[in-house]
């Protein structure tokens, strides 16, 4: 038999107040992402080539969809995404991955690329989670603008590793 619990308490506990603050924070974050998606979403008549994702670079957040390089974590993440969405090439995307990255093996990467409609546009937002020597972790939000659908937002944790002044992606996980 289940124990009976007294649920008639009128004053919220510290735990329930903390849960409310966490829930409020999550809702504010989701609302901010929705505003960004609504502001940056192209109208239905825009052509894929006319899409613009505002390029920003600040001390805490990097945003863009343009080419990247291997000079830093955000640059490597930015470089990976055009190879994926624009060039649609696993070979080019692998240039931004460490050799031991599980993402780089087999045909999985090209299969994922091929599953995305060819005229999908993207916008990437990158924020630092932690940097530990040669390794860094980033919160990455990728907004996909697929034709005929609402924007889709994916949040990932991306780990980058720097060796000999070259920074590459070693892991991408869903958040």
Secondary structure, 3 states (H helix, E strand, C coil): CCCCCCCCCCCCCHHHHHHHHHHHHHHHHHHHHHHHHHHHCCCCCCCHHHCCCCCEECCCEEEECCCCCCCCHHHHHHHHHHHHHCCCCHHHHHCCECCCCHHHCCCHHHHHHHCCCCCCEEEEEEEEEEEECCEEEEEEEEEEECCCCCCEEEEEEEEEEEECCEEEEEEEEEC
